[in-house]
Amino acid sequence: MTEIPNIGKRICDSCGKDLPDGELFYHCRTELVAAKDATVPDLKQPDKLIALALSEIAGKDENELLDDIYQEIILQLCPDCRVTLLRQIHAMLNKGCESCAKCGPQPIKKKGKLLKFAPKKDEE
C-alpha cells in the first residue's frame, strides 16, 4: 500500500525546506502560453495545410501536445529560493545570445511585470 503524503505539511518546491505555518513563504504562479504571429496561411490549398498540420502532430503524445500549448507552474518557495528564482528570471531576460552572430541585435533589457516597491525614505 502506498503511503499518502501529508498534504498539510508545506515545503519549498525548490529546496525542500519546511515552510511552517505562520512563517513567510512565497506562492509563485506562472503560465506559459503558446503564441504565434497573426499571419494567415495561404488557404488556396486547404487540404495541404491540413495534411501538414496532421503530420506535425502525428505520433506525439496528447499530453506533450497540450504542454506545447499551455502550461501552468505553481510553486511554493522559501525566501531564499524566491531570490534565486528572481535572479534566474532577470538573467534570462538580460542575457541574449552570445554565441551566434546570426541572431542580430541583443534583446532589449526589460523587467516584464516584476513590480518593485519604492524604498522607504530611511533606506534611500
N, C-alpha and C positions, 0 to 999 in steps of 0.2 A: 504494500500500500504506500502511495506517495505521501510525503509529508506536506501539509498545506502551510505555505509561508504565513508568517504573522503580518497581516496586512495593516495592522495598527502601528507597526514599527516603521518609522520613516528613516531612510538612509539617503545619502548623496548618491545620485546615479552615476557620478564620475569616479569618485574615490572610495565610495563605500562607507564613509564616516557616518556614524549615528547622528541623526538630527532630532534630539529630544524635544518633547513638547515644550513650548514656551521659549525656545531658542530661535534665533534668526536663521532662516533659510530662504532660498530663492526658488520660485516656480518659473520655469522658462518654457514658453510655448512657441514653437517655430513651425511655419508652414512652408513647404516647397511646392510650388505650383508651376506646372509646365506652361510656357508661353511661346507664342510664335508671332512673327510679323503678320500684318493684315493683308498680305498679297493673296489674290485669288488665283488658284491654279487654272491652267488652261482647261476649260470644260468642253473643248471640241471633241475630245475622245474620252468620255467618262468611263468607259469600260477599262481602258488602260490605267486610268487614275485609280479605280477600284482595285484592279489587279495588283498595282504597285503597293497600295496600302495593305492589302492582304498578304503580300509576300513579305512585307516588313514585319508583320506580327506573327507570321506562321512559325509554329514550333516554340513560341515563347510562352512561359508560364503566365497565367492570368494575374497572379499577384505581382509579378515582375512588371507586367504592362501597366497595372494600376499604380505601382510605385513610380513609374516613369512619368505619370501624370500628376499625382498628388501624394504628398507625404506630410504627416503631422508628427512632430517630435515634441514630446513633453518630458521635461527633466525637472528633478528636484536637486538643487545644488547647495552645497555648503558655501559660506562666504569666500573661501579660498578658491574653490573651483569656479565660482562666478567670475572672479577676477581673471582666471586663466581663460575662460570662455570669451570674455570681452577682449582680451589681448589677441586671441586667435582670430576673432572676427575682424578686429582692426587691422591685423597683419594681412589678412586675406583681402580686405578692401584696398589696402595701400600698396601691395607689392607689384603686381603686374608681371608680365613675362620677361624674364631676364635672359633667357637662353635662345630666343627666336627673333631674328632680325625681320622676319616677315609679319610680325604681329602689329607693326605700326606703332603709333604713339602709346605711351603708358596711360593706364586708366586715370581718370580724374580722381583725386583723393576725395572720398566722401564719407559721411558719417551714417548714412542710411537714416533710420529712425531711432538712433540711440539718443535718448533725451538726457541732458545733463542739467542739473540744477545749479544756479549761480552760487558761488561760495558765500558763506556767511561773512559779514563785514569784518569780524575779528580774525578771519582766516586769510584775508587778502594780503 
